[in-house]
Amino acid sequence: MAETGLLEAGASAASTAAALENLQVEASCSVCLEYLKEPVIIECGHNFCKACITRWWEDLERDFPCPVCRKTSRYRSLRPNRQLGSMVEIAKQLQAVKRKIRDESLCPQHNEALNLFCYEDQEPVCLICAISHTHRVHTVVPLDDATQEYKEKLQKCLVPLEQKLQVLTRCKSSEEKKPGELKDVKSTLEKCEKMKNMEVTAVSIQLEKNFSNFPRQYFALRKILKQFVADLTLDPETAHPNLVLSEDRKSVKFMETRLRDLPDTPRRFTFYPCVLATEGFTSGRHYWEVEVGDKTHWAVGVCQDSVSRKGELTPLPETGYWRVRLWNGDKYAATTTPFTPLRIKVKPKRVGIFLDYEAGTLSFYNVTDRSHIYTFTDRFTEKLWPLFYPGIRAGRKNAAPLTIRSPTDWE
């Protein structure tokens, strides 16, 4: 009976995880990719955090574009979407359920769920442990009840500490010229922490895990995207003859002299000096990052499988290319028809690219300052390949390579 229950719990957890993954994406802002905060809907029907869309439009006086579909509206129209706000809260609650299932451990002695708590030994126990000789005369309660009890004790203790922390924060900002007073406040806070018998030290490691896993107000971008990270390498069979790949096939740079003895296969680009990844996509969500450093020319994005690789071409969405590029050191654009100039406040050292094939979106992010660069919206019907254009060498100014990097946390 116990094994059947555990199997059913595992199946339920998998189902919840799949549903939560989709709900997290739908309840996230397309600009910051965090859970929506004060969600508002604009005229085209897309939803954003109120603060995100306000910053996006802050320098505009009319013709306000949507960051997703680029449709413009004449007036700055923001309507609160309270129903979507409720959905965000549901997503957070589901995340808490997922974590509880994931972190549930088994008794190492009896291989049963640790769903009880022994007050005398201050540790979680299973049902068999509770009726055994070791714990028979001890006070044992459901783990959830003990968790709630310690949570309430912590919350009571946190109230005066939070009040003192607010005092400290105000003093730090307004009394920076009075270090003596700040020391007094800090001393008061330390005394408050010692007035209280919080009984926290008696809480077992298992309960501490439960407390630390309570849902946060928001999730960082990487916590949402890390499950979609694509481990890409470059495909030498597609590389233009002027391009040189690193030994690990993670970097590419332009050389003035063409490499000889390269077979002119159908997959190789011979006009546009670019290279593709070894992996393409026909479905799903995928994320990768490219280090561009201080280069003065580059382009990154995707192209569809049927693009022309031999003759002269114009890489636009109409011809199967979706790219963001830099040229002349400070000119950024999305290669739409015509090009869409991009306002980049902080020069990106690394660019993040997020493909949602079914949704028909390709988004670019400035990893350096954690900002949204641009989102293409289209209908994808072919296999899409990550594309890398390191730009011409231009002396030493653009000699550095483009490099595929593993994503780093933005915490």
C-alpha positions in Angstrom: 0.0 0.0 0.0 2.8 2.4 0.9 4.7 1.7 -2.4 1.5 2.3 -4.4 1.0 5.6 -2.7 4.5 6.7 -3.4 4.1 5.8 -7.1 0.9 7.7 -7.3 2.6 10.7 -5.6 5.4 10.5 -8.2 3.0 10.5 -11.1 1.1 13.4 -9.6 4.3 15.4 -9.2 5.3 14.8 -12.8 1.9 16.0 -14.0 2.1 19.1 -11.7 5.6 19.9 -13.0 4.5 19.8 -16.6 1.4 22.0 -16.0 3.5 24.4 -13.9 6.1 24.8 -16.6 3.5 26.0 -19.1 1.8 28.2 -16.5 5.1 29.8 -15.5 5.7 30.9 -19.1 2.1 32.3 -19.5 2.3 34.1 -16.2 5.7 35.8 -17.0 6.4 39.2 -18.5 7.8 39.1 -22.1 10.2 42.0 -21.2 11.8 40.9 -17.9 10.7 37.2 -18.0 9.8 37.3 -14.3 6.4 36.6 -12.9 4.1 39.5 -13.8 3.9 42.3 -11.2 0.9 44.6 -11.4 0.0 43.1 -14.9 -1.5 45.5 -17.4 -2.8 44.8 -20.9 -2.2 47.1 -23.9 -4.3 47.7 -27.0 -2.8 44.8 -29.0 -3.8 42.3 -26.2 -0.3 41.5 -24.8 0.4 41.7 -21.1 3.4 43.2 -19.3 4.5 44.3 -15.8 3.3 47.9 -15.3 6.9 49.0 -14.5 8.4 47.2 -17.6 6.1 48.7 -20.2 6.3 52.1 -18.5 10.1 52.0 -18.8 9.8 50.7 -22.4 7.8 53.7 -23.4 9.4 56.3 -21.1 11.1 58.3 -23.9 8.1 58.2 -26.3 5.4 60.8 -26.8 3.2 59.0 -29.3 3.1 55.8 -31.5 3.8 53.4 -28.6 5.0 50.0 -29.9 4.3 46.6 -28.3 7.6 44.9 -27.4 6.3 41.6 -28.6 4.3 42.2 -31.9 5.6 45.7 -32.6 2.1 47.0 -33.2 1.9 50.6 -32.3 -0.9 52.5 -30.5 -1.4 56.2 -30.7 -2.0 56.7 -27.0 -0.4 55.3 -23.9 -3.2 52.9 -22.8 -2.6 50.6 -19.9 -5.5 48.6 -18.3 -5.0 46.5 -15.2 -5.5 42.8 -15.8 -6.6 41.6 -12.4 -7.6 38.2 -13.6 -4.1 37.5 -14.9 -2.8 38.8 -11.6 -4.8 36.0 -9.9 -3.3 33.5 -12.3 0.2 34.6 -11.3 -0.6 33.9 -7.7 -1.9 30.5 -8.6 1.4 29.8 -10.4 3.3 30.7 -7.3 1.1 28.4 -5.1 1.7 25.5 -7.6 5.4 26.1 -7.4 5.2 25.7 -3.6 3.4 22.3 -4.1 6.0 21.2 -6.6 8.9 22.0 -4.2 7.2 20.2 -1.4 6.9 17.0 -3.5 10.4 17.3 -4.8 12.0 17.8 -1.4 10.1 15.1 0.4 12.6 12.6 1.7 12.4 9.0 2.8 13.5 7.4 6.1 17.0 5.9 5.6 16.1 3.0 7.9 12.6 2.0 6.7 12.4 3.7 3.3 9.1 5.3 4.3 8.0 9.0 4.0 9.2 11.3 6.8 5.8 12.8 7.5 6.0 12.9 11.3 8.1 15.0 13.7 9.5 14.0 17.1 9.7 16.8 19.6 12.2 15.1 22.0 14.7 14.3 19.3 13.9 17.3 17.2 13.9 15.4 13.9 11.5 14.1 11.3 10.5 10.4 11.5 8.4 7.9 9.6 5.4 6.0 10.9 7.5 2.9 11.6 10.0 5.0 13.6 7.1 6.5 15.6 5.9 3.1 16.9 9.3 1.7 17.4 11.0 1.3 20.8 13.2 4.4 20.1 10.3 6.9 19.8 7.4 5.0 21.4 7.2 7.2 24.5 8.1 10.5 22.6 5.7 13.2 21.5 5.2 12.8 17.7 3.0 15.0 15.6 2.4 15.4 11.8 5.3 17.1 10.1 3.0 19.7 8.6 1.7 20.7 12.0 5.3 21.0 13.4 6.2 23.1 10.3 3.3 25.4 10.8 4.1 25.8 14.5 7.7 26.7 13.9 6.7 29.0 11.1 4.4 30.9 13.4 7.1 31.2 16.0 9.5 32.5 13.4 6.9 35.0 12.1 6.3 36.3 15.6 10.0 36.8 16.1 10.5 38.4 12.7 8.1 41.2 13.4 10.3 43.1 15.9 13.4 42.3 13.8 11.8 43.7 10.6 10.8 46.9 12.5 14.4 47.3 13.7 15.7 46.6 10.2 13.4 49.4 8.9 14.9 51.7 11.5 18.4 50.7 10.5 17.6 51.3 6.8 16.2 54.8 7.4 19.1 55.7 9.6 21.6 54.5 7.0 20.1 56.6 4.2 19.5 59.8 6.2 22.2 59.7 8.9 25.3 58.6 6.9 27.3 61.4 8.5 26.6 60.1 12.0 28.4 56.7 12.3 28.0 56.8 16.1 24.2 56.7 15.9 24.3 53.9 13.3 26.4 51.9 15.6 23.8 52.4 18.4 21.1 51.2 16.1 23.1 48.2 15.0 23.8 47.4 18.7 20.0 47.6 19.4 19.2 45.2 16.6 21.8 42.7 17.8 20.3 42.9 21.3 16.8 42.3 19.9 18.1 39.2 18.1 19.4 37.8 21.5 16.1 38.8 23.6 14.2 36.2 21.9 14.3 32.4 22.5 13.3 31.7 18.9 13.9 27.9 19.2 15.1 28.0 15.6 18.3 26.1 16.5 16.1 23.2 17.6 14.5 22.8 14.2 15.8 19.9 12.2 17.6 20.2 8.9 14.6 18.8 7.2 12.3 21.6 8.5 14.9 24.2 7.6 14.7 22.9 4.1 11.0 23.3 4.1 11.2 26.9 5.3 13.8 27.8 2.7 11.6 26.4 -0.1 8.6 28.7 0.5 7.8 30.5 -2.8 9.4 33.9 -3.4 7.7 37.0 -4.8 9.4 36.4 -8.1 11.7 34.1 -9.9 15.0 35.2 -11.6 15.2 34.9 -15.4 17.6 32.0 -15.2 15.4 29.9 -12.9 12.8 30.0 -15.7 15.1 29.5 -18.6 17.7 27.1 -17.3 15.4 24.1 -18.2 15.5 25.3 -21.8 19.3 25.8 -22.2 20.6 24.3 -25.4 24.2 22.9 -25.4 25.3 24.1 -28.8 28.5 23.6 -30.8 29.4 24.9 -34.2 29.1 22.8 -37.4 32.4 23.0 -39.5 30.6 21.6 -42.5 28.5 24.9 -42.7 31.3 27.3 -42.0 32.3 29.9 -44.6 35.9 29.4 -46.0 37.0 32.6 -44.2 35.9 31.4 -40.8 38.0 29.5 -38.3 36.5 27.4 -35.5 38.1 26.7 -32.1 39.1 23.2 -31.2 36.0 22.7 -29.0 33.8 24.2 -31.7 32.4 26.9 -29.3 34.1 29.9 -30.9 34.4 31.4 -34.5 36.4 34.2 -35.9 37.0 35.8 -39.4 40.3 35.4 -41.2 41.4 37.5 -44.2 42.8 34.4 -46.0 40.4 31.7 -47.1 41.0 28.2 -45.8 42.0 25.8 -48.6 41.0 22.3 -49.4 37.5 22.7 -47.9 34.9 20.6 -49.8 32.1 22.8 -51.3 29.2 20.8 -49.8 25.6 21.9 -50.2 25.5 22.8 -46.5 28.5 25.2 -46.6 27.9 29.0 -46.8 30.2 30.4 -49.6 28.8 34.0 -49.8 27.6 35.0 -46.4 30.5 34.5 -43.9 28.5 32.7 -41.2 28.4 29.3 -39.5 25.4 27.3 -38.0 25.2 25.2 -34.9 25.2 21.4 -35.1 21.7 21.3 -33.6 18.5 22.7 -35.1 15.0 22.9 -33.8 11.5 22.1 -35.1 9.6 22.5 -31.8 9.9 23.5 -28.2 11.6 26.3 -26.3 15.4 26.8 -26.4 17.9 29.3 -24.9 21.6 29.9 -25.6 24.1 32.8 -25.0 26.8 34.3 -27.2 29.7 36.3 -25.9 30.3 39.2 -28.2 32.8 41.1 -26.0 34.0 44.4 -27.5 33.6 43.4 -31.1 32.5 46.1 -33.5 30.6 43.9 -36.0 28.5 40.8 -35.4 25.1 39.2 -36.0 23.4 36.4 -34.1 20.0 34.7 -34.5 18.5 31.8 -36.5 17.9 30.8 -40.1 15.6 28.2 -41.6 16.9 25.1 -43.2 16.1 26.0 -46.8 18.0 29.4 -47.0 20.3 30.0 -49.9 23.9 29.2 -48.9 25.8 29.9 -52.2 24.6 32.9 -54.0 24.2 36.6 -53.0 21.5 37.1 -50.5 19.8 39.6 -48.2 19.4 38.0 -44.7 15.8 39.1 -43.7 12.8 37.3 -42.3 11.4 37.1 -45.8 14.4 35.1 -46.9 14.5 32.9 -43.8 16.7 34.9 -41.4 15.9 36.4 -38.0 18.9 38.3 -36.6 20.0 41.1 -34.4 23.3 42.8 -35.6 25.9 45.4 -34.7 28.0 47.3 -37.2 30.4 50.3 -37.0 30.8 49.7 -33.3 27.6 51.3 -32.0 24.8 50.7 -34.5 22.3 48.0 -33.4 19.3 46.8 -35.4 16.9 44.0 -35.8 17.1 42.9 -39.5 13.5 43.4 -40.3 12.2 45.0 -43.6 13.3 47.8 -43.2 15.8 47.4 -40.4 14.5 48.3 -36.9 17.1 50.5 -35.1 17.6 49.4 -31.5 18.2 51.7 -28.5 20.9 50.0 -26.5 21.6 51.8 -23.3 24.4 49.5 -22.1 26.8 47.8 -24.7 26.1 44.1 -24.4 29.2 41.9 -23.7 26.9 38.8 -24.0 23.6 38.2 -25.8 20.9 35.7 -24.7 18.6 34.2 -27.4 15.3 32.5 -26.5 13.3 30.6 -29.2 9.7 29.6 -28.6 9.0 27.6 -31.8 5.3 27.0 -31.3 4.6 30.6 -30.2 6.6 31.9 -33.2 8.8 34.2 -31.1 12.6 34.8 -31.1 13.7 37.1 -28.3 17.1 38.7 -27.7 18.4 39.9 -24.3 21.3 41.9 -23.1 22.9 39.7 -20.4 25.2 42.5 -19.3 22.4 44.7 -17.9 19.6 42.1 -17.9 17.5 44.0 -20.4 15.3 43.0 -23.3 16.7 43.9 -26.8 14.1 42.8 -29.3 11.5 40.1 -30.1 10.6 38.7 -33.6 7.1 37.4 -34.0 6.5 35.1 -37.0 5.2 31.7 -38.0 8.0 29.1 -38.2 7.4 26.2 -40.6 10.9 24.8 -41.1 13.8 23.6 -39.0 15.6 26.6 -37.5 19.4 26.6 -37.0 21.2 29.0 -34.6 23.4 31.3 -36.7 26.7 33.1 -35.9 28.3 35.9 -38.0 31.5 37.2 -36.4 31.8 40.1 -38.9 34.9 41.0 -41.0 38.2 41.3 -39.2 38.6 45.1 -39.8 42.2 45.1 -38.6 42.4 44.4 -34.8 39.2 46.1 -33.9 37.0 43.1 -34.7 39.5 40.3 -34.4 38.0 38.7 -31.3 35.7 35.6 -31.9 32.1 35.0 -31.2 31.9 32.4 -28.4 29.0 30.2 -27.2 28.9 30.4 -23.4 27.0 28.5 -20.7 24.4 30.8 -19.1 25.3 32.4 -15.7 22.9 33.3 -12.9 21.5 36.8 -12.8 20.8 36.6 -9.1 
